[in-house]
């Protein structure tokens, strides 16, 4: 199982929050 995708999704979510 690869948790990289999950981590990437979390990082992307944080980036979106910062962008707002």
Secondary structure, 3 states (H helix, E strand, C coil): CCCHHHHHHHHHHHHHHHHC
